[in-house]
Amino acid sequence: MKKILIGISMLIALNAFSFTLREFYLSNTVSQEAFDQNANAVNKKIWEEVEKKAKEVNGNLQVKANNDYFKSFLITSKDKYYGLTFDSKTGEKVNLKDLFVKGYADPINGIIKERIADLGITDSKFNGISTWFNQEYYLEDFTINILLNNVTSLADKNLSIPIYPIEVRGIIK
């Protein structure tokens, strides 16, 4: 009899625990509908900011990345390149300095100078990326593209320099 009472007590306790766990799980999960609504609100916020910038500079808009981690855009006007990158979950703008640890500018400047030389550009006016102001850039799935405006006499005077994550692996946050 004692064994049966212990068994029943254990079953009741397990049932209560199971019910409590189920309640906890259900109360702490986000429904797909709520998730979609949040994603739609974030996407709307991002799109409004991107559209506003494209209209402001009378530029052409290109979507460069759209994944679960970030959304990135390139806007080209007749005389300048603009890059906009956002966190896909929050919709917050991500600046270049947000991607790297302190002291990131020197290694990136070295890579850019090397790329400019590799391209055979001899009249470059590149003096270094901006750390005081937001350096223009955009992300693609496998590159960080630094946008340099008015640095050469070639074509539209602007450059997009790709940097691969493996090249900056020691300074990425």
VOVO-395184 format. One record per residue: x, y, z of N, C-alpha, C in turn; residue in one letter. Coordinates in steps of 0.2 Angstrom, whole numbers, padded with zeros to 4 digits, always signed. Atoms other than C-alpha are relative to their C-alpha. Layout:
% VOVO-395184
XYZXYZXYZA/...
***
This chain:
% VOVO-395184
+0004-0006+0000+0000+0000+0000+0004+0006+0000M/-0004-0006-0001+0014+0012+0005+0003+0001-0007K/-0003-0001+0006+0022+0009-0012-0005+0003-0005K/+0005-0003+0004+0006+0013-0021-0001+0007+0001I/+0001-0007-0001+0004+0029-0012+0006+0004-0002L/-0006-0004+0003+0022+0034-0016-0001+0000-0007I/+0000+0000+0007+0019+0029-0034-0005+0005-0002G/+0005-0004+0001+0003+0039-0034+0002+0007+0001I/-0003-0007-0001+0011+0054-0026+0005+0002-0005S/-0005-0001+0005+0025+0053-0038-0003+0002-0007M/+0003-0002+0006+0013+0053-0053-0004+0007+0001L/+0003-0007-0001+0003+0068-0046+0005+0005+0000I/-0006-0005+0000+0020+0077-0043+0002+0001-0007A/-0002-0001+0007+0025+0073-0061-0005+0003-0004L/+0005-0003+0004+0009+0078-0068+0000+0008+0001N/+0000-0008-0001+0009+0095-0059+0006+0003-0003A/-0006-0002+0003+0027+0097-0064-0001+0001-0008F/+0001+0000+0007+0023+0093-0082-0005+0006-0002S/+0005-0005+0001+0008+0105-0082+0003+0007+0001F/-0004-0006-0002+0019+0119-0074+0005+0001-0006T/-0005-0001+0005+0032+0116-0087-0003+0002-0007L/+0003-0001+0006+0020+0116-0101-0003+0008+0000R/+0002-0007+0000+0012+0133-0095+0006+0005+0000E/-0006-0004+0001+0029+0140-0093+0002+0001-0007F/-0002+0000+0007+0034+0135-0111-0005+0005-0004Y/+0005-0004+0004+0018+0142-0118+0000+0007+0002L/+0000-0007-0002+0019+0158-0108+0006+0004-0003S/-0007-0003+0002+0037+0161-0114+0001-0001-0007N/-0001+0001+0007+0035+0157-0132-0003+0006-0004T/+0003-0005+0005+0031+0170-0146-0003-0004-0005V/+0004+0003+0006+0018+0165-0158+0003+0002-0006S/-0003-0002+0007+0023+0165-0176-0003+0006-0003Q/+0003-0006+0002+0010+0178-0179+0003+0007+0003E/-0003-0006-0003+0018+0190-0166+0007+0001-0003A/-0007-0001+0003+0035+0186-0173+0000+0003-0007F/+0001-0003+0006+0029+0190-0190-0001+0008+0000D/+0002-0007-0001+0021+0207-0184+0007+0004+0002Q/-0006-0004-0002+0038+0212-0176+0004+0000-0006N/-0005+0000+0006+0048+0207-0191-0003+0005-0005A/+0003-0005+0005+0036+0217-0202+0001+0007+0002N/-0001-0007-0002+0037+0232-0191+0008+0002+0000A/-0007-0001+0001+0056+0231-0191+0002+0001-0007V/-0002-0001+0007+0057+0229-0210-0003+0007-0002N/+0003-0006+0002+0045+0244-0212+0004+0006+0003K/-0004-0006-0003+0056+0255-0200+0006+0000-0005K/-0006+0000+0004+0072+0250-0210-0002+0003-0007I/+0002-0003+0007+0063+0253-0227-0001+0007-0001W/+0001-0007+0000+0057+0270-0222+0006+0004+0000E/-0006-0003-0001+0074+0275-0217+0004+0000-0007E/-0004+0001+0006+0082+0268-0233-0003+0004-0006V/+0004-0004+0006+0069+0276-0245+0001+0007+0001E/-0001-0007-0001+0071+0293-0236+0007+0002-0002K/-0007-0002+0002+0090+0293-0239+0000+0000-0007K/-0001+0000+0007+0088+0288-0257-0003+0006-0003A/+0004-0006+0002+0075+0302-0260+0004+0006+0001K/-0004-0006-0002+0086+0314-0251+0006+0002-0004E/-0006-0001+0005+0101+0311-0262-0001-0001-0007V/+0002+0002+0006+0092+0307-0277+0004-0006-0003N/-0004+0005+0002+0100+0291-0278-0003-0007-0002G/+0003+0007+0002+0098+0273-0285+0002-0005+0006N/+0000+0004-0006+0095+0260-0272+0001-0007-0002L/-0001+0007+0001+0102+0242-0272+0000-0003+0007Q/+0000+0004-0006+0099+0229-0259+0006-0005-0001V/-0006+0004+0000+0116+0221-0255+0000-0006+0004K/+0001+0006-0004+0111+0209-0241-0007+0001+0004A/+0006+0001-0004+0095+0203-0233-0001-0007+0003N/+0000+0007-0003+0097+0189-0221-0003+0001+0008N/+0003+0000-0007+0092+0185-0203+0005+0004+0005D/-0005-0004-0004+0107+0195-0196+0000+0008-0001Y/+0000-0007+0002+0108+0211-0206-0003+0001-0007F/+0003-0003+0006+0100+0221-0220+0005+0005-0002K/-0005-0005+0003+0112+0231-0231-0002+0003-0006S/+0002-0004+0007+0109+0244-0245+0006+0004-0002F/-0005-0005+0003+0120+0254-0257-0004+0005-0004L/+0004-0005+0004+0113+0270-0263+0006+0004-0004I/-0005-0003+0004+0123+0278-0278-0004+0007-0003T/+0002-0006+0003+0120+0296-0282+0005+0002-0006S/-0004-0001+0006+0128+0305-0297+0008+0002+0003K/-0006-0001-0002+0143+0310-0286+0003-0003+0007D/-0001+0003-0006+0143+0300-0270-0003-0007+0001K/+0002+0006-0002+0141+0282-0263-0002+0000+0007Y/+0002+0000-0007+0131+0279-0247-0002-0007+0002Y/+0002+0007-0002+0129+0263-0237-0004+0000+0006G/+0004+0000-0006+0116+0259-0225+0000-0008+0002L/+0000+0007-0002+0117+0243-0214-0004+0000+0007T/+0004+0000-0006+0104+0238-0201+0000-0007+0003F/+0001+0006-0003+0102+0224-0188-0007-0002-0002D/+0006+0002+0003+0088+0213-0195-0005-0001+0006S/+0004+0002-0005+0081+0209-0178-0003+0007+0004K/+0002-0006-0004+0080+0227-0170-0002+0006-0005T/+0001-0006+0004+0080+0238-0185+0005+0006+0001G/-0005-0005-0001+0094+0248-0178+0006+0001-0005E/-0005-0001+0005+0107+0256-0189+0007-0003+0003K/-0006+0002-0002+0124+0248-0188+0006+0004-0003V/-0005-0004+0003+0139+0259-0190+0006-0004-0001N/-0006+0004+0001+0156+0253-0196+0004-0001+0007L/-0004+0001-0006+0164+0256-0179-0004-0005+0005K/+0004+0005-0004+0150+0245-0171+0003-0008-0001D/-0002+0006+0002+0158+0230-0180+0007-0002+0003L/-0007+0001-0002+0176+0232-0173+0002+0002+0007F/-0003-0002-0006+0186+0233-0158+0003+0007+0000V/-0004-0006+0000+0195+0249-0153+0006-0001-0004K/-0007+0000+0003+0210+0253-0164-0001-0004-0007G/+0001+0004+0006+0202+0245-0180+0002+0004-0006Y/-0001-0004+0006+0206+0260-0192+0007-0002-0003A/-0006+0001+0003+0224+0256-0194+0001-0006-0005D/+0000+0006+0004+0223+0238-0200-0005+0001-0006P/+0004-0001+0005+0208+0243-0211+0003+0005-0005I/-0003-0005+0005+0217+0258-0219+0006-0004-0004N/-0005+0004+0004+0232+0246-0223-0003-0004-0005G/+0003+0004+0005+0221+0234-0232-0003+0004-0006I/+0003-0004+0006+0212+0248-0242+0006+0003-0004I/-0006-0003+0004+0229+0256-0247+0003-0006-0004K/-0003+0006+0004+0235+0238-0253-0005-0001-0006E/+0005+0001+0006+0219+0236-0263+0000+0005-0005R/+0000-0005+0005+0220+0253-0271+0007-0001-0004I/-0006+0001+0004+0238+0249-0276-0001-0006-0005A/+0002+0006+0004+0232+0232-0282-0004+0002-0007D/+0004-0002+0005+0220+0241-0293+0004+0004-0005L/-0004-0004+0005+0234+0251-0301-0002+0007+0000G/+0002-0007-0001+0227+0268-0295+0005+0003+0003I/-0006-0004-0003+0241+0280-0293-0002+0007+0002T/+0002-0007-0002+0231+0296-0290-0004+0000+0006D/+0005+0000-0005+0222+0291-0275+0001+0005+0006S/+0000-0005-0005+0218+0304-0262-0002-0003+0007K/+0002+0003-0007+0214+0291-0248+0005+0002+0005F/-0004-0002-0006+0220+0297-0231-0002-0004+0006N/+0002+0005-0006+0211+0284-0220-0007+0001+0000G/+0007+0000-0001+0194+0279-0215-0002+0005+0005I/+0003-0005-0005+0183+0291-0205-0002-0004+0007S/+0002+0002-0007+0182+0287-0186-0004+0005+0004T/+0003-0005-0003+0175+0303-0181-0008+0000-0002W/+0007+0001+0003+0160+0302-0193-0001-0007-0002F/+0002+0007+0002+0151+0287-0199+0003-0001-0007N/-0003+0002+0007+0162+0279-0213-0006-0003-0004Q/+0005+0004+0004+0151+0274-0227+0002-0007-0002E/-0001+0007+0002+0150+0255-0230-0006-0003-0001Y/+0005+0005+0000+0139+0241-0233+0002-0007+0000Y/-0002+0007-0001+0139+0222-0230-0003-0004-0005L/+0003+0005+0004+0137+0208-0241+0001-0006+0004E/-0001+0006-0004+0136+0190-0236+0007-0002+0002D/-0007+0002-0001+0155+0188-0237+0005+0005+0000F/-0005-0005+0001+0162+0205-0238-0002+0006+0004T/+0001-0007-0002+0163+0222-0229+0002+0005-0005I/-0002-0004+0005+0163+0235-0242+0001+0007+0002N/-0001-0007-0002+0171+0252-0238-0001+0004-0006I/+0001-0005+0005+0165+0266-0248+0004+0006+0000L/-0004-0005+0000+0177+0279-0253-0002+0005-0005L/+0003-0005+0005+0170+0295-0261+0006+0006-0001N/-0005-0005+0002+0181+0307-0271+0007-0001+0001N/-0007+0002-0002+0197+0298-0269+0004-0001-0006V/-0004+0001+0006+0202+0296-0287-0003+0004-0006T/+0002-0003+0005+0201+0304-0304-0004-0004-0005S/+0003+0005+0004+0194+0288-0312-0008+0001+0000L/+0007+0001+0001+0176+0287-0318-0004+0005+0004A/+0004-0005-0004+0164+0294-0305+0004+0002+0007D/-0005-0003-0006+0179+0297-0292-0001-0004+0006K/+0001+0004-0006+0172+0284-0280+0002-0007+0000N/-0002+0007+0000+0178+0267-0275-0004-0004+0006L/+0003+0005-0005+0170+0252-0266+0005-0005+0001S/-0006+0004-0001+0184+0242-0258-0003-0006+0005I/+0002+0006-0004+0179+0224-0252+0006-0002+0005P/-0005+0003-0005+0187+0217-0236-0003-0006+0002I/+0002+0007-0002+0185+0199-0232+0001-0001+0008Y/+0000+0001-0007+0181+0194-0214+0007-0003+0003P/-0006+0003-0002+0196+0183-0213+0006+0005+0001I/-0005-0005+0000+0207+0198-0216+0000+0005+0006E/+0000-0004-0006+0201+0207-0200-0003-0004+0006V/+0003+0005-0006+0197+0192-0189+0002+0002+0007R/-0002-0002-0007+0207+0199-0175-0003+0006+0003G/+0003-0006-0002+0198+0215-0174-0008+0001+0000I/+0007+0000+0000+0180+0210-0177-0003-0001+0007I/+0003+0001-0007+0169+0211-0161-0004-0006+0000K/
***
